[in-house]
Amino acid sequence: MVKSRDYWERRSGMALLDLERDGDEILKRLNLDYVAARTGIIDEISKLYGQYARDNKISQNKALELIKGREYRTWRMSMEKYLEEIGNGNEALLLELNTLCMRRRINRLEAIEGEIIANIAKLSKVQSDMVKEHLIRSLENSYYNSMYDHYKDKNNIVYELMHNHNVKLSKTAVEKVLTLPWSGANYSKNIWNREYNVASKVRRLVTRNIMEGKSIDRLTLEITGVLGADYKHAAKTLIHTETAFVKSQADLLVYEKLGQEEYEFSATLDMKTSDVCRRLDGKHFPVEDAVPGVNYPPMHPRCRSITIAYRPDKRGKTKAARGEDGERYKVPADMTYQEWYDMYVEGNGEKGYNKSKISGGISGGISGGITNMNSEEANTHAKLYYEEIRHQSTDVDRISKNTGYRKEFILEIKHYLFIDEHDLNGEKTRFQPDFAIAQSWQRLSQGKIQPHDITLLKHEELERSLILQGKTQDEAHKIASRAYNYQKEAERYYDLLEKSQKRKR
């Protein structure tokens, strides 16, 4: 059976979210390097203040005094060590560092500037290498997952490519994507430019503070500000934007490989959608005319828009959108962003359009009338609600608020339970919908929490952790059940619920 438009749109959107989460993991790993760079700079400045400060201030004469003898040789050796560690990296910073090292007369302020350049250049190198690894992995995974989806959709062109051993993504294609200056520069140049500007900013503020006789405390505070939250936010924006770019390029490579003539631009339909993505939503263009930032995503930093293969047979079908409340609704698949906005935000909807929740109203209340966990009614409810959970965008925030657990913790469990595929009986597949788990998730989200709902979170987190440690799915489940027996607690809950309802009759 040929997959629907909604399927391809949902798969592409989820793929982008997954890749962005991988990018967030890179940021977590880089955090130690951010701290190390900041600490290295502050330590060197602290040494200067420790030796020459009076009343916690450095005089201009001491700051501009030339370093000589052993002090100069020690500084020069540390700079050469930095250059050796960095190797090929940020060209502009390395040029400044090499130029500084070649000079025979260096004052203490210039020596500090050398430390700043070296620490930022080292961070730039680490960041560039890690981001490159992430982008290559994202590009390849996006390409092969998309190809496999088309294979499962019984695409004859994929069969032909498989027969001719022509599915593989070439190294040349990967390198072309990574080096494409789509936003005026490629990812590494963007990182280098940003780090050069950061280094220049830190050098200016250090020079200004020392020459103005400011304290080490004031200087430390300002350096922490430059290399703190704003710095990390900028790094996240860069990684998310470059991730969106390689994901879109992977889609483009698939279109070209499969001979797809046109693609359709699909914007995320919510209140955060940019003006440019609104205007492009629903429009289709020739694949050969795709230009990132013009008619192909990403259109701007942190762009969430995607594309799908254009199929002019979607009239009368539906796709998902989000309203002001964050919940998802069905709208006609051929509706553009502006039509959606005019009808569902400015207006009250039009007769004939289904503005009900995706699940047909399931999320409106908990199905307390069902007490048999294994009944056909329970199974139907579970299947519908599992599908709704996969599309929800506000459940993680609500559960985090209702339980006190971190959002990242809840998001990991959501993916593990409802979205990720697992090795089950020799097959890679999602978990079968379970009525009790569906109900627990709904209660957690609505704040009507039962004790066994919390047990579910603990059980699944332990099970997931054990699998990451190398346990099989079955082994991990048995161990987790001994510690947190969710199944037993859920059965007891529904037994009591059934007895209570019988007494009322």
N, C-alpha and C positions, 0 to 999 in steps of 0.2 A: 504493500500500500504506500503510495507516494505521500511523503510528509507534508503537513499543512504549512501555510505561511507563518502561522502563529508559532509552530514548532521551531522553524529556522530562526525567527526573530528572538524567541526565548532562549534558544541554545546560544546564539551569538551574544546576547546580553549577559547571560550567566558566565560565558567564557571570559568576557571582559572583566567582570567582577572577580572571578577566580584569579586572573592574572594580576589584577590590582592588589589582591590580598597577598599574592606572592611578592609583589613589589614592597608591600608594607613589612614583610619579613626581612627584606634586604635592609630597610631602614632601621629595623631593630638591631640587626647585626652591625650596622654602621655606627650605631650610637656610641659604642665603646671607642671607635676611632675619633668621633667628634669630641668626646671627653678627653681623649689622649692629646689631641691637637690643642685644645683649650688649656689643658693642664701644662703641657710642654711650654707654651708661650708664657703663661702666668708664672711658672717656676723660674724661668730665665729672668723675668722682670723682677721677681722677688729676690733673686740673688743680687741683682744690681742694687736694689733698695737696701738689702741687708748689709752690703759692704760700704755703700757710699751715702746713704740717706741720713739727713739730720732733721729731726722733728717730722719723720715720715715723709720727707720731701727730698728730691734730687736737685742739686743746683745745676744751672745751665753749664757751668764750667766743667763739672764732673761728667755730665752727659756727653759733652763734646770733646772730652779728653781722649787722646789716642790710646789704644791698647797696645802694649809692647811685650817683648820677650815671651815668657812662658804663657801669659794670658792670651797673647795673639796666637801662639802656636796651638794652644788648646782649642781656641775658637775655630781656627782653620781646619784642624783635624775633625772637629765635630761637623763642620760644613761638608767636608769631603766624604765623610761617612754618610751623611744625608743624601748627597748626590749619588753615591753608590747604591743606596737602598732604593731610591726613586727610579733610577735608570731612565727609560723613555717615559715621559709623562707630560705634564703641563708645560708646553714649550715656552710660554711667556714667563712663567715663574722660574723655570730652570735657567732661562737666559739671564734673568736678573740675579739669580743665585750664583751662577758661574761668573758673571761680571764682578760681583761683590767679592768673590773668593780670589779673583786675580789681582785685586788691589792690595798693595803692601801697606797702605796707611788706612786704618779703620778706627773710627771713634766708637765709644761705647753705645751710642744711640744707633749707629749703623750696624753694630754687632747684634743688637736686639732685633733690628729689622731683618737681619739674616736668619735669625731663629724663627721669626714670624713667617718669612717666605718658605723656609724649609719645612716647618710643621704643616702649613697649608698645602704645599706642593705634595707632601707625603700623603695627606688626607685626600687630595685630588686624585692621586694615582690609585689609591685603594678604592675610592668611590667609583672611578671610571672602570676599573677592572671588574668590580662586583656588578655594576649596572650592565656592562657588556655581557657578562655571563647570564644575567637575568633576561636580557632582551633576546639573546640567541635562543635560550630555552623557551621563552614565550612565543617567539616567531615559529620555531619548529613545532611546538606543541599545538599551537593554533592551526597551523597548516595541516598537520597529520590528523588531528581530531576532526577537522572539517572534512578532509578527504574520506575519513572512515565513516562519517555521518552520511556522506553521499554514496558510499559503498553500501551501507545498510539500507539506503533508500533505493537500491537497485539501479543506480545510474550506469547506463551502458558505457559511457565514456570512461568511467573509473575502471570498469571491467577491462576495457581495451588497454588502458594505461597499465593495469596490473599484468595483463598478458604480455605486454611489451617491456615490462620492467622499467616503466617510466614514471613511477609515482614519486620517487625520491626527490627531495628538495636539494638542489645543488649548493655547494659551498659558495659558488659565484653569486647565486641569487641572494643568499644570506648576507654576504659581504656588501652587495649592492644596496640592500635595505639599510644596513647599519651605517653606511657612509653617505646615504642620501641627505643632503642639506635641506630637508623639507621645510624647516622653519627659518631658513637663513643659515643654519648650521646643523651638523649632525649631533647625536647625543653627547659624544666625547668633547666636541668643541663647546657645546652648551655648558657642560660641567666645568671645563677649563676656564671659560669666560667668567662664569659665576665665581669660581674659586679665586681667580685673579682679582676680581672686584672686591671680594671679601678680604683678601690679603692686603690690598691697597687701603681699604677702610680701616682695618686693624692697625696698620702702620701709621696712618694719619692720626688716629686717636691716641696711640701710644706717644708719638712725637709731641702732639699738642699737650697732652696731660703732663708729660715730663717737663717740657719747656715752660709750662705754666706753673710748675711746682705743685701739681696735684698729688694727693696721697695714693699709696699702693691700693688702698681699699676702693677708692673711687675708680682707679684704673681697672682693677679686677672686675668690678661691677659692670663697667662699660664693655670690656672684652667678652664677658659672659653674655651680655645682651646681644652682641653681634653674632656670637657662635652658639646662641641658645635656641629658643622656641621659633623665632622667625627664620633662622637658618634652616632648622629641621623642616619647617613648613614649606620653604622654598624647595628643599630637596625632595619632599614628597610630591609637590606639584610637578617637578621635573620628571621624576620616575613614573608617576601615573600618566603623564602626557606622552612620554616616549613609549610606555607600554601600550597605550591606546594606538599609537602610530604603528608599531610592529604588528599588533593584532589586526589592524585594518589592512596592512600590507600583506599579511598572510592570507586574508580573505581575497585580496586582489590577485594574488598568485594562484589561488584555487580557481577563481573565475577565469583567468587566462588559460589555465591548464585544461579546464573543462569546456572551453569554447563558449562561455557565457557572454552574451553580447551586451547586456545591460545590467546595471545594479540599481537597487532602490535605496534611497537614503531614509533611515529610520531614526527619528529623534526620540529620546525618553520623554514621554508625555507627562510632565508634572510642572509645578510652579517654578522650578529652578531652571527650566530650559532656556537657553540663550536665544536672543532674537535671530541670530544667523541660522541656528539649527531649526528654529520654528519655521523659518521661510523655506528651508530645504526639505523638511519632513514630507515624505510621500512622493517626492519627485524622483524621476529615474533618469539615468545618464548612461551613455556608452562607456563600457569598461575602459576602452582605449583613451577616453577623455578624462579619466579620474585624476584629480590633482588635490593632494592633501591641503586643507586650509582654504580651498576654493569651492569644491563641490564634493569633497570626500573627507571623512573624518581622519584625524581630529581637526576640528575647525578652530579650536582655541584651547588654552591650557585647561586640563581636567575635563576635557570633552567626554561626554558619555554616549554620544551618538554612535550608531553602528550602520552597517549596510547588509542587505540580503540580496540574493539573486532576484532580479525582476521577473515576475510572472504575471502577465496581464489577465489572470483569471481569478482575482481575489474579490471581485464585486459580490457583495452580499455576505461575505465572511466577516469574522470579528477578530479584534486584537485587544490587548489589555492596555489600560491607561490608569493613571493615579489622579485622584481628586485632591482637594485642599486638606482632607483628613488623612491623607497618606494611604488610604485603602485603594484597592484595584477594582476597576470596573471594565465591563465589556463595551467596546465601541466598534463600529464597522471598520473592517480592515482597510478600506479605501479612504478613510477619513484622514485628512491632513491635520497637523498640529493646530493651525488657525481655526479650522472647522471644529475641532475638538474643544478648543478654548472658548470659542464663541458660544457653543452649544452647552458645554458642561461646566464652564466656570462663570461666564457672563450670563448665560441663560439657564433654563431649568430642564434642558433635554427636550427631545422631540419625540412625538409618538411614533412608535415603531423601533426606536433604539432601546436596547436593553441596558438600562443604567443600574440594574441590580448587581450585587456583589457576585464575583465569579462563581462562588460555590452555590449560588442559588439561595443565599441567605443563611448558610451554615454558621458564618462567623457572628451572626447576630445573637446567639445564645448557646449554652452548653446543652448537649443532647442528653439530659438527665433521664428521659423516658426509656432509653435503651439500657437494659441491665445485663443482657446476655452478650458477653464480649465476642462470642463466636457466631452470632446470628448473621443472616444475610443483610439485615438492616445495618448492623454494626460495621460489616465489611464495606458496604456501600458508603456509609458515612466516612470511614477511615480513608478510602480511596479519594473521595472528593476533598476532604480536609487536608490530606497530604499534599495534594496538588495546589491547594490554596496557600499552604504554608510556604511552598517553594516560591511563590510570587509575592508574599508579604514583605514589606519593607520596614514596618514599624514594630513588629513583634519582638525583635531582639532588644530594642530600647525599652519596651514595656516590661519584658521579663526581667531585664537587668534592674530596672527601677523597683519592680515588685519583690524581687528576691534579694537584692543587694549584691548579686554576683556581677563581675565585670562584663561589659558588653562583648569583649573579645572571647571570653569563656563561653557565653551563650551562643555566639556566632559559630564557634568551633563545633559545639554540640549540634546546632541546627544543621550545619553542613554534613556532619557525620551521620545524623539520623535520617535526614530527608533528601539530601542532594547528592552526596558522594556515592560512588559505586564501590562495592566491596567484593572480595573473593569469597563467594558463597557456593559451596558444593561444586567447585571447579569452574565456576562461571562468574564473570565480572558483572555485577548488577547491584541495583539499589535494594535496600531492605523492603520487604513486603509491608504495605500499610497495616498498622496495628491500631485497633480502635482505642485501646486503653492509652496508648502513647499519644494518639491524636487528641483525646480528651484532656490528658495531662498538659499538653502544650497549650491547649486553648485556655485552660484554667490559669496556668502560669501567666499567660498573656493578659488575661482579664482580671487577674488579682484575686481570683476565687480559689486559692491554693489549698490542696489537701496534702497531708504528710508524704504520701507516696509520690506526689509530683516532684518534690525535692529529691526523693530517692532516685527518681529517673535521671535527674541531672548528674548526681554523684555516680550512679552506675555507668552511664554512657561515657562520662569523662574518664573513669578508671579503665573501662573496656578499650576506649580509644588509645589511652596511654600505653596499655599493655601491647596493643597491636604495633604501635610505633617502636616498641622495644623488641619486636620480633615474634611475638606470640601469634598463633593462628586465630582466626575469628572465633572458632569454637572454644579454644583454650581461654582466650581473653574473656569470653562471655561467661564461662563457668566460674572463673576466678572472681569476676566482678559480681556475679550473682551471690557468691558466698559472702562477700562484703556488704553488698547492697542488693537485696533480693526484691527488685521492683515487681517482678511477675507475681510473686506470692502476695505482696502488699496490695497490688491492684486487684487480684482475684478476691481477696478478703473484702476490699472496698465494695466491689460490685455484688458480692454475696449479701453483704449487709444492706446495700441499696435495694436489691431485689426483695429481701425479706421485709424491709420497711414498706415497700410499695404493696406487697401482698397484704400486710396488716391494714393498710389504708382502704383496701378494697372490701 
